Structures are given as structure tokens and as C-alpha cells.
Amino acid sequence: MAPKLKVFEWSDGFHRFTVAATSRPKALAAWGIQQDIFASGLAREAPEAEDAEAARARPGVVVERGLAVDVGKASP
């Protein structure tokens, strides 16, 4: 039986990156990240993420979504 896919995501503040993978290490590899950003809380398992369905449709492929930035509320 194949391992169950999980959906993981993280954000750099400007983009959200979502991927379906069987494990955290495989999600990190798909994102091209060697540091464990799950340990710091930057990445998380997100089964109900906005892009979860798209990620599950293409396991291992990162779904990138640009986030809106309200420049009027940004500090100098």
C-alpha cells in the first residue's frame, strides 16, 4: 500500500508554497530547502489549505500563490 499523501505549506510573506508529499522531508526536498522549517513553525501540515486540491492533483509539484501586500500598511 502506498503511503498517504499529506499537504504541507509555508510562506515567505510574499508567496505561499503548497505541496502534496508523503512526508515532511519530501516536502522540504520539493521546496528545495535543506533546513527543517517545520521545527521553527515556518512550515506546517495544511490538509485544508486553499491550494490543497491542486497540490493533491500533482504530488511533489509545488503550487505557488502570490500574496497581496498592502503597501499602505507597510512600515518603512
N, CA, C and O atoms as a CHARMM CRD file, in Angstrom:
* protein
*
  304
    1    1 MET  N      0.83300  -1.18000   0.00000 PROA 1      0.00000
    2    1 MET  CA     0.00000   0.00000   0.00000 PROA 1      0.00000
    3    1 MET  C      0.88300   1.25100   0.00000 PROA 1      0.00000
    4    1 MET  O      1.82200   1.36000   0.78800 PROA 1      0.00000
    5    2 ALA  N      0.57700   2.16700  -0.87100 PROA 2      0.00000
    6    2 ALA  CA     1.36800   3.40600  -0.98900 PROA 2      0.00000
    7    2 ALA  C      1.11100   4.31400   0.21100 PROA 2      0.00000
    8    2 ALA  O     -0.00900   4.36000   0.72000 PROA 2      0.00000
    9    3 PRO  N      2.14800   5.04500   0.67300 PROA 3      0.00000
   10    3 PRO  CA     1.96100   5.98200   1.77700 PROA 3      0.00000
   11    3 PRO  C      0.94100   7.06800   1.41000 PROA 3      0.00000
   12    3 PRO  O      0.84200   7.47000   0.25100 PROA 3      0.00000
   13    4 LYS  N      0.20000   7.52800   2.39100 PROA 4      0.00000
   14    4 LYS  CA    -0.83700   8.53300   2.17700 PROA 4      0.00000
   15    4 LYS  C     -0.20800   9.90800   1.95600 PROA 4      0.00000
   16    4 LYS  O      0.73300  10.29900   2.64700 PROA 4      0.00000
   17    5 LEU  N     -0.74700  10.62500   0.98500 PROA 5      0.00000
   18    5 LEU  CA    -0.28300  11.98900   0.72800 PROA 5      0.00000
   19    5 LEU  C     -0.77900  12.93900   1.80600 PROA 5      0.00000
   20    5 LEU  O     -1.91000  12.83200   2.28000 PROA 5      0.00000
   21    6 LYS  N      0.08000  13.85900   2.17900 PROA 6      0.00000
   22    6 LYS  CA    -0.27900  14.93300   3.10200 PROA 6      0.00000
   23    6 LYS  C      0.00500  16.24000   2.37300 PROA 6      0.00000
   24    6 LYS  O      0.82000  16.27700   1.45100 PROA 6      0.00000
   25    7 VAL  N     -0.65500  17.29500   2.77900 PROA 7      0.00000
   26    7 VAL  CA    -0.43800  18.61200   2.17000 PROA 7      0.00000
   27    7 VAL  C      0.31200  19.47800   3.16900 PROA 7      0.00000
   28    7 VAL  O     -0.05600  19.56500   4.34100 PROA 7      0.00000
   29    8 PHE  N      1.37200  20.11800   2.68100 PROA 8      0.00000
   30    8 PHE  CA     2.20300  20.98000   3.50700 PROA 8      0.00000
   31    8 PHE  C      2.30400  22.35100   2.84800 PROA 8      0.00000
   32    8 PHE  O      2.23600  22.46500   1.62400 PROA 8      0.00000
   33    9 GLU  N      2.46900  23.40000   3.67300 PROA 9      0.00000
   34    9 GLU  CA     2.64300  24.73200   3.10300 PROA 9      0.00000
   35    9 GLU  C      3.54800  25.58200   3.98200 PROA 9      0.00000
   36    9 GLU  O      3.71100  25.33300   5.17700 PROA 9      0.00000
   37   10 TRP  N      4.12900  26.59500   3.34800 PROA 10     0.00000
   38   10 TRP  CA     4.88800  27.62400   4.04500 PROA 10     0.00000
   39   10 TRP  C      4.79800  28.89500   3.22600 PROA 10     0.00000
   40   10 TRP  O      4.42400  28.86300   2.05300 PROA 10     0.00000
   41   11 SER  N      5.14200  30.01500   3.84400 PROA 11     0.00000
   42   11 SER  CA     5.07200  31.29400   3.15500 PROA 11     0.00000
   43   11 SER  C      6.30400  32.12400   3.48100 PROA 11     0.00000
   44   11 SER  O      6.81900  32.09300   4.59800 PROA 11     0.00000
   45   12 ASP  N      6.76600  32.87300   2.47200 PROA 12     0.00000
   46   12 ASP  CA     7.87000  33.80500   2.70000 PROA 12     0.00000
   47   12 ASP  C      7.33400  35.22100   2.93300 PROA 12     0.00000
   48   12 ASP  O      8.10900  36.17500   3.01400 PROA 12     0.00000
   49   13 GLY  N      6.02000  35.35300   3.03800 PROA 13     0.00000
   50   13 GLY  CA     5.39200  36.65100   3.24300 PROA 13     0.00000
   51   13 GLY  C      4.89000  37.27200   1.95200 PROA 13     0.00000
   52   13 GLY  O      4.00900  38.13200   1.97700 PROA 13     0.00000
   53   14 PHE  N      5.43600  36.84800   0.83500 PROA 14     0.00000
   54   14 PHE  CA     5.02700  37.35300  -0.47100 PROA 14     0.00000
   55   14 PHE  C      4.36000  36.26600  -1.31200 PROA 14     0.00000
   56   14 PHE  O      3.55000  36.55800  -2.19300 PROA 14     0.00000
   57   15 HSD  N      4.71100  35.00400  -1.02800 PROA 15     0.00000
   58   15 HSD  CA     4.17000  33.85900  -1.75400 PROA 15     0.00000
   59   15 HSD  C      3.85100  32.75600  -0.74900 PROA 15     0.00000
   60   15 HSD  O      4.47100  32.66700   0.31100 PROA 15     0.00000
   61   16 ARG  N      2.88200  31.92400  -1.09600 PROA 16     0.00000
   62   16 ARG  CA     2.58700  30.73000  -0.31000 PROA 16     0.00000
   63   16 ARG  C      2.94000  29.54200  -1.19000 PROA 16     0.00000
   64   16 ARG  O      2.56300  29.49500  -2.36000 PROA 16     0.00000
   65   17 PHE  N      3.66200  28.58800  -0.62900 PROA 17     0.00000
   66   17 PHE  CA     4.12200  27.40400  -1.34100 PROA 17     0.00000
   67   17 PHE  C      3.44600  26.17500  -0.73900 PROA 17     0.00000
   68   17 PHE  O      3.59300  25.90200   0.45200 PROA 17     0.00000
   69   18 THR  N      2.71400  25.44400  -1.55600 PROA 18     0.00000
   70   18 THR  CA     1.96400  24.27500  -1.09900 PROA 18     0.00000
   71   18 THR  C      2.41100  23.06700  -1.91000 PROA 18     0.00000
   72   18 THR  O      2.62800  23.16300  -3.11800 PROA 18     0.00000
   73   19 VAL  N      2.54700  21.93500  -1.23500 PROA 19     0.00000
   74   19 VAL  CA     2.95100  20.70800  -1.92700 PROA 19     0.00000
   75   19 VAL  C      2.29700  19.50900  -1.24900 PROA 19     0.00000
   76   19 VAL  O      2.11900  19.50000  -0.03100 PROA 19     0.00000
   77   20 ALA  N      1.94500  18.51400  -2.02800 PROA 20     0.00000
   78   20 ALA  CA     1.46200  17.23600  -1.50400 PROA 20     0.00000
   79   20 ALA  C      2.62100  16.25300  -1.55200 PROA 20     0.00000
   80   20 ALA  O      3.23500  16.05200  -2.60000 PROA 20     0.00000
   81   21 ALA  N      2.91100  15.65100  -0.42300 PROA 21     0.00000
   82   21 ALA  CA     4.01300  14.69600  -0.32200 PROA 21     0.00000
   83   21 ALA  C      3.67200  13.69000   0.76700 PROA 21     0.00000
   84   21 ALA  O      2.73300  13.89000   1.53800 PROA 21     0.00000
   85   22 THR  N      4.43100  12.61700   0.82400 PROA 22     0.00000
   86   22 THR  CA     4.17000  11.58800   1.82300 PROA 22     0.00000
   87   22 THR  C      4.83600  11.87000   3.16200 PROA 22     0.00000
   88   22 THR  O      4.52900  11.21400   4.15700 PROA 22     0.00000
   89   23 SER  N      5.75400  12.84700   3.19600 PROA 23     0.00000
   90   23 SER  CA     6.45300  13.14100   4.44700 PROA 23     0.00000
   91   23 SER  C      6.99900  14.56500   4.44000 PROA 23     0.00000
   92   23 SER  O      7.09400  15.20400   3.39200 PROA 23     0.00000
   93   24 ARG  N      7.35100  15.04300   5.61600 PROA 24     0.00000
   94   24 ARG  CA     7.96100  16.37000   5.73200 PROA 24     0.00000
   95   24 ARG  C      9.28200  16.45700   4.96200 PROA 24     0.00000
   96   24 ARG  O      9.50200  17.43800   4.25300 PROA 24     0.00000
   97   25 PRO  N     10.17200  15.45400   5.08100 PROA 25     0.00000
   98   25 PRO  CA    11.42200  15.53000   4.32000 PROA 25     0.00000
   99   25 PRO  C     11.19000  15.61700   2.80700 PROA 25     0.00000
  100   25 PRO  O     11.93600  16.30300   2.10800 PROA 25     0.00000
  101   26 LYS  N     10.17700  14.93600   2.30600 PROA 26     0.00000
  102   26 LYS  CA     9.88900  15.00300   0.87600 PROA 26     0.00000
  103   26 LYS  C      9.31400  16.36200   0.49600 PROA 26     0.00000
  104   26 LYS  O      9.56900  16.85000  -0.60500 PROA 26     0.00000
  105   27 ALA  N      8.54400  16.98000   1.38500 PROA 27     0.00000
  106   27 ALA  CA     8.03400  18.33000   1.13000 PROA 27     0.00000
  107   27 ALA  C      9.20000  19.31600   1.08600 PROA 27     0.00000
  108   27 ALA  O      9.26600  20.16100   0.19400 PROA 27     0.00000
  109   28 LEU  N     10.11200  19.21100   2.03700 PROA 28     0.00000
  110   28 LEU  CA    11.28600  20.08700   2.05700 PROA 28     0.00000
  111   28 LEU  C     12.09200  19.93000   0.77000 PROA 28     0.00000
  112   28 LEU  O     12.55500  20.91600   0.19700 PROA 28     0.00000
  113   29 ALA  N     12.25600  18.68600   0.32000 PROA 29     0.00000
  114   29 ALA  CA    13.00600  18.43600  -0.91900 PROA 29     0.00000
  115   29 ALA  C     12.29600  19.06800  -2.11400 PROA 29     0.00000
  116   29 ALA  O     12.95000  19.63800  -2.98800 PROA 29     0.00000
  117   30 ALA  N     10.97200  18.97600  -2.16400 PROA 30     0.00000
  118   30 ALA  CA    10.21900  19.57700  -3.27500 PROA 30     0.00000
  119   30 ALA  C     10.39200  21.08500  -3.28600 PROA 30     0.00000
  120   30 ALA  O     10.46700  21.69800  -4.35100 PROA 30     0.00000
  121   31 TRP  N     10.45500  21.68600  -2.10200 PROA 31     0.00000
  122   31 TRP  CA    10.65600  23.13700  -1.99900 PROA 31     0.00000
  123   31 TRP  C     12.11600  23.52900  -2.22000 PROA 31     0.00000
  124   31 TRP  O     12.41900  24.71100  -2.38700 PROA 31     0.00000
  125   32 GLY  N     13.01700  22.55400  -2.22400 PROA 32     0.00000
  126   32 GLY  CA    14.44200  22.84500  -2.39100 PROA 32     0.00000
  127   32 GLY  C     15.06900  23.42800  -1.13500 PROA 32     0.00000
  128   32 GLY  O     16.00600  24.22300  -1.21200 PROA 32     0.00000
  129   33 ILE  N     14.54900  23.03000   0.02100 PROA 33     0.00000
  130   33 ILE  CA    15.01500  23.56500   1.30400 PROA 33     0.00000
  131   33 ILE  C     15.67000  22.44300   2.10200 PROA 33     0.00000
  132   33 ILE  O     15.11000  21.35200   2.21700 PROA 33     0.00000
  133   34 GLN  N     16.83700  22.70200   2.64600 PROA 34     0.00000
  134   34 GLN  CA    17.53000  21.69200   3.44300 PROA 34     0.00000
  135   34 GLN  C     17.28100  21.87200   4.93400 PROA 34     0.00000
  136   34 GLN  O     17.32000  20.90000   5.68800 PROA 34     0.00000
  137   35 GLN  N     17.02900  23.08600   5.36400 PROA 35     0.00000
  138   35 GLN  CA    16.77100  23.37700   6.77200 PROA 35     0.00000
  139   35 GLN  C     15.36700  22.89000   7.13500 PROA 35     0.00000
  140   35 GLN  O     14.45400  22.97500   6.31400 PROA 35     0.00000
  141   36 ASP  N     15.18700  22.38100   8.35900 PROA 36     0.00000
  142   36 ASP  CA    13.86700  21.90700   8.79600 PROA 36     0.00000
  143   36 ASP  C     13.02300  23.10500   9.23900 PROA 36     0.00000
  144   36 ASP  O     13.04500  23.50300  10.40400 PROA 36     0.00000
  145   37 ILE  N     12.28100  23.66900   8.28300 PROA 37     0.00000
  146   37 ILE  CA    11.44500  24.82800   8.60400 PROA 37     0.00000
  147   37 ILE  C     10.15700  24.41800   9.32200 PROA 37     0.00000
  148   37 ILE  O      9.38800  25.27800   9.75000 PROA 37     0.00000
  149   38 PHE  N      9.92100  23.13300   9.45400 PROA 38     0.00000
  150   38 PHE  CA     8.79900  22.66700  10.27100 PROA 38     0.00000
  151   38 PHE  C      9.13300  22.86300  11.74700 PROA 38     0.00000
  152   38 PHE  O      8.26100  23.22400  12.53800 PROA 38     0.00000
  153   39 ALA  N     10.38400  22.62800  12.11800 PROA 39     0.00000
  154   39 ALA  CA    10.81200  22.75600  13.51000 PROA 39     0.00000
  155   39 ALA  C     10.64300  24.17800  14.03500 PROA 39     0.00000
  156   39 ALA  O     10.33000  24.38500  15.20800 PROA 39     0.00000
  157   40 SER  N     10.85300  25.15300  13.15300 PROA 40     0.00000
  158   40 SER  CA    10.72300  26.55400  13.57000 PROA 40     0.00000
  159   40 SER  C      9.28100  27.06200  13.47100 PROA 40     0.00000
  160   40 SER  O      8.98200  28.17300  13.91000 PROA 40     0.00000
  161   41 GLY  N      8.39300  26.25300  12.89800 PROA 41     0.00000
  162   41 GLY  CA     6.99900  26.66400  12.74500 PROA 41     0.00000
  163   41 GLY  C      6.71600  27.42100  11.47400 PROA 41     0.00000
  164   41 GLY  O      5.58200  27.84700  11.25200 PROA 41     0.00000
  165   42 LEU  N      7.71800  27.60300  10.62900 PROA 42     0.00000
  166   42 LEU  CA     7.52900  28.32200   9.37200 PROA 42     0.00000
  167   42 LEU  C      6.68400  27.51100   8.39100 PROA 42     0.00000
  168   42 LEU  O      5.89200  28.07600   7.63700 PROA 42     0.00000
  169   43 ALA  N      6.85200  26.20600   8.39900 PROA 43     0.00000
  170   43 ALA  CA     6.05600  25.31200   7.53800 PROA 43     0.00000
  171   43 ALA  C      5.13600  24.49000   8.42400 PROA 43     0.00000
  172   43 ALA  O      5.40500  24.27400   9.60600 PROA 43     0.00000
  173   44 ARG  N      4.03400  24.03300   7.81500 PROA 44     0.00000
  174   44 ARG  CA     3.07600  23.25100   8.59000 PROA 44     0.00000
  175   44 ARG  C      2.32100  22.29300   7.68100 PROA 44     0.00000
  176   44 ARG  O      2.27700  22.46900   6.46400 PROA 44     0.00000
  177   45 GLU  N      1.73000  21.27600   8.29700 PROA 45     0.00000
  178   45 GLU  CA     0.81100  20.41300   7.56100 PROA 45     0.00000
  179   45 GLU  C     -0.49600  21.17700   7.43500 PROA 45     0.00000
  180   45 GLU  O     -0.98600  21.74100   8.41300 PROA 45     0.00000
  181   46 ALA  N     -1.06400  21.19600   6.22900 PROA 46     0.00000
  182   46 ALA  CA    -2.24800  22.01600   5.96900 PROA 46     0.00000
  183   46 ALA  C     -3.23600  21.27000   5.07300 PROA 46     0.00000
  184   46 ALA  O     -3.36600  21.59500   3.89300 PROA 46     0.00000
  185   47 PRO  N     -3.93300  20.27300   5.62300 PROA 47     0.00000
  186   47 PRO  CA    -4.82800  19.47000   4.78500 PROA 47     0.00000
  187   47 PRO  C     -5.97700  20.26600   4.16900 PROA 47     0.00000
  188   47 PRO  O     -6.52700  19.85800   3.14600 PROA 47     0.00000
  189   48 GLU  N     -6.34100  21.37600   4.76600 PROA 48     0.00000
  190   48 GLU  CA    -7.45300  22.19600   4.25900 PROA 48     0.00000
  191   48 GLU  C     -6.95900  23.49000   3.61000 PROA 48     0.00000
  192   48 GLU  O     -7.73100  24.43900   3.47400 PROA 48     0.00000
  193   49 ALA  N     -5.70600  23.54400   3.21500 PROA 49     0.00000
  194   49 ALA  CA    -5.13500  24.74300   2.59100 PROA 49     0.00000
  195   49 ALA  C     -5.89500  25.11800   1.32400 PROA 49     0.00000
  196   49 ALA  O     -6.50400  24.27000   0.67300 PROA 49     0.00000
  197   50 GLU  N     -5.84800  26.38600   0.99200 PROA 50     0.00000
  198   50 GLU  CA    -6.53300  26.88700  -0.19500 PROA 50     0.00000
  199   50 GLU  C     -6.11800  26.14700  -1.46700 PROA 50     0.00000
  200   50 GLU  O     -6.94300  25.92600  -2.35400 PROA 50     0.00000
  201   51 ASP  N     -4.85500  25.76700  -1.55700 PROA 51     0.00000
  202   51 ASP  CA    -4.33700  25.09000  -2.74200 PROA 51     0.00000
  203   51 ASP  C     -4.16900  23.58000  -2.54400 PROA 51     0.00000
  204   51 ASP  O     -3.46000  22.93400  -3.31600 PROA 51     0.00000
  205   52 ALA  N     -4.80700  23.01700  -1.52900 PROA 52     0.00000
  206   52 ALA  CA    -4.64900  21.58600  -1.22800 PROA 52     0.00000
  207   52 ALA  C     -5.09900  20.70100  -2.38400 PROA 52     0.00000
  208   52 ALA  O     -4.42400  19.72900  -2.72300 PROA 52     0.00000
  209   53 GLU  N     -6.22000  21.02900  -2.98000 PROA 53     0.00000
  210   53 GLU  CA    -6.73300  20.20100  -4.08100 PROA 53     0.00000
  211   53 GLU  C     -5.77500  20.21200  -5.26900 PROA 53     0.00000
  212   53 GLU  O     -5.50900  19.17000  -5.86800 PROA 53     0.00000
  213   54 ALA  N     -5.26300  21.38700  -5.60400 PROA 54     0.00000
  214   54 ALA  CA    -4.30800  21.49500  -6.71900 PROA 54     0.00000
  215   54 ALA  C     -3.02600  20.72600  -6.39900 PROA 54     0.00000
  216   54 ALA  O     -2.45000  20.08600  -7.27900 PROA 54     0.00000
  217   55 ALA  N     -2.58200  20.78700  -5.15400 PROA 55     0.00000
  218   55 ALA  CA    -1.36600  20.07100  -4.76100 PROA 55     0.00000
  219   55 ALA  C     -1.57100  18.56100  -4.83200 PROA 55     0.00000
  220   55 ALA  O     -0.69400  17.83400  -5.29700 PROA 55     0.00000
  221   56 ARG  N     -2.72700  18.09000  -4.37100 PROA 56     0.00000
  222   56 ARG  CA    -3.00600  16.64700  -4.41200 PROA 56     0.00000
  223   56 ARG  C     -3.11300  16.13500  -5.85000 PROA 56     0.00000
  224   56 ARG  O     -2.82200  14.96900  -6.11900 PROA 56     0.00000
  225   57 ALA  N     -3.52500  17.00000  -6.76100 PROA 57     0.00000
  226   57 ALA  CA    -3.65900  16.59700  -8.16500 PROA 57     0.00000
  227   57 ALA  C     -2.29200  16.34300  -8.80700 PROA 57     0.00000
  228   57 ALA  O     -2.18200  15.57900  -9.76600 PROA 57     0.00000
  229   58 ARG  N     -1.24700  16.99200  -8.26700 PROA 58     0.00000
  230   58 ARG  CA     0.11300  16.82700  -8.81600 PROA 58     0.00000
  231   58 ARG  C      1.10300  16.66700  -7.67300 PROA 58     0.00000
  232   58 ARG  O      1.84600  17.60100  -7.37100 PROA 58     0.00000
  233   59 PRO  N      1.13100  15.50000  -7.03000 PROA 59     0.00000
  234   59 PRO  CA     2.02400  15.28000  -5.89600 PROA 59     0.00000
  235   59 PRO  C      3.47900  15.59500  -6.24100 PROA 59     0.00000
  236   59 PRO  O      3.96500  15.25500  -7.32000 PROA 59     0.00000
  237   60 GLY  N      4.15600  16.24700  -5.30800 PROA 60     0.00000
  238   60 GLY  CA     5.56800  16.57400  -5.48700 PROA 60     0.00000
  239   60 GLY  C      5.82100  17.84900  -6.26000 PROA 60     0.00000
  240   60 GLY  O      6.95800  18.31600  -6.33000 PROA 60     0.00000
  241   61 VAL  N      4.77000  18.42700  -6.84900 PROA 61     0.00000
  242   61 VAL  CA     4.90800  19.68100  -7.60100 PROA 61     0.00000
  243   61 VAL  C      4.44100  20.82300  -6.70300 PROA 61     0.00000
  244   61 VAL  O      3.34100  20.78100  -6.15100 PROA 61     0.00000
  245   62 VAL  N      5.28100  21.83500  -6.56200 PROA 62     0.00000
  246   62 VAL  CA     4.97300  22.96200  -5.69000 PROA 62     0.00000
  247   62 VAL  C      3.97100  23.89500  -6.36300 PROA 62     0.00000
  248   62 VAL  O      4.15800  24.31600  -7.50500 PROA 62     0.00000
  249   63 VAL  N      2.90200  24.21000  -5.62900 PROA 63     0.00000
  250   63 VAL  CA     1.91200  25.18300  -6.07100 PROA 63     0.00000
  251   63 VAL  C      2.27900  26.50500  -5.39900 PROA 63     0.00000
  252   63 VAL  O      2.29200  26.60500  -4.17200 PROA 63     0.00000
  253   64 GLU  N      2.57400  27.50600  -6.20600 PROA 64     0.00000
  254   64 GLU  CA     2.99000  28.81400  -5.67200 PROA 64     0.00000
  255   64 GLU  C      1.88000  29.82600  -5.92100 PROA 64     0.00000
  256   64 GLU  O      1.38000  29.96200  -7.03700 PROA 64     0.00000
  257   65 ARG  N      1.50400  30.53600  -4.85500 PROA 65     0.00000
  258   65 ARG  CA     0.46100  31.55500  -4.96100 PROA 65     0.00000
  259   65 ARG  C      1.03000  32.87300  -4.42300 PROA 65     0.00000
  260   65 ARG  O      1.54100  32.93300  -3.30500 PROA 65     0.00000
  261   66 GLY  N      0.93100  33.91300  -5.23300 PROA 66     0.00000
  262   66 GLY  CA     1.34900  35.23800  -4.78700 PROA 66     0.00000
  263   66 GLY  C      0.35400  35.77200  -3.78100 PROA 66     0.00000
  264   66 GLY  O     -0.85400  35.59800  -3.94200 PROA 66     0.00000
  265   67 LEU  N      0.85500  36.42300  -2.73900 PROA 67     0.00000
  266   67 LEU  CA     0.00300  37.00200  -1.71500 PROA 67     0.00000
  267   67 LEU  C     -0.07300  38.50900  -1.91100 PROA 67     0.00000
  268   67 LEU  O      0.90900  39.13900  -2.30400 PROA 67     0.00000
  269   68 ALA  N     -1.20800  39.07400  -1.64400 PROA 68     0.00000
  270   68 ALA  CA    -1.37800  40.52200  -1.75100 PROA 68     0.00000
  271   68 ALA  C     -0.64900  41.20600  -0.59800 PROA 68     0.00000
  272   68 ALA  O     -0.71700  40.76300   0.54900 PROA 68     0.00000
  273   69 VAL  N      0.03200  42.26700  -0.91800 PROA 69     0.00000
  274   69 VAL  CA     0.74900  43.04600   0.08600 PROA 69     0.00000
  275   69 VAL  C      0.15700  44.44100   0.08800 PROA 69     0.00000
  276   69 VAL  O      0.15000  45.11800  -0.94000 PROA 69     0.00000
  277   70 ASP  N     -0.33900  44.87400   1.23600 PROA 70     0.00000
  278   70 ASP  CA    -0.92300  46.20700   1.35100 PROA 70     0.00000
  279   70 ASP  C      0.21100  47.19800   1.63600 PROA 70     0.00000
  280   70 ASP  O      0.62300  47.36900   2.78400 PROA 70     0.00000
  281   71 VAL  N      0.70100  47.83500   0.59600 PROA 71     0.00000
  282   71 VAL  CA     1.84300  48.74300   0.71900 PROA 71     0.00000
  283   71 VAL  C      1.52600  49.89400   1.66500 PROA 71     0.00000
  284   71 VAL  O      2.41900  50.39600   2.34800 PROA 71     0.00000
  285   72 GLY  N      0.28900  50.31000   1.71300 PROA 72     0.00000
  286   72 GLY  CA    -0.10500  51.42200   2.59200 PROA 72     0.00000
  287   72 GLY  C      0.07200  51.09600   4.06000 PROA 72     0.00000
  288   72 GLY  O      0.18500  52.00600   4.88000 PROA 72     0.00000
  289   73 LYS  N      0.09900  49.82500   4.41100 PROA 73     0.00000
  290   73 LYS  CA     0.25500  49.42600   5.80900 PROA 73     0.00000
  291   73 LYS  C      1.66000  48.94500   6.12100 PROA 73     0.00000
  292   73 LYS  O      1.94900  48.56600   7.25600 PROA 73     0.00000
  293   74 ALA  N      2.53700  48.95700   5.12500 PROA 74     0.00000
  294   74 ALA  CA     3.91000  48.50700   5.35800 PROA 74     0.00000
  295   74 ALA  C      4.71200  49.59800   6.06200 PROA 74     0.00000
  296   74 ALA  O      4.57600  50.78400   5.76400 PROA 74     0.00000
  297   75 SER  N      5.54100  49.17200   6.99100 PROA 75     0.00000
  298   75 SER  CA     6.40800  50.12400   7.70000 PROA 75     0.00000
  299   75 SER  C      7.68000  50.36600   6.92300 PROA 75     0.00000
  300   75 SER  O      8.18300  49.45200   6.27000 PROA 75     0.00000
  301   76 PRO  N      8.21400  51.57600   6.97600 PROA 76     0.00000
  302   76 PRO  CA     9.48500  51.84400   6.26300 PROA 76     0.00000
  303   76 PRO  C     10.64700  51.15000   6.92800 PROA 76     0.00000
  304   76 PRO  O     11.78200  51.26400   6.46600 PROA 76     0.00000
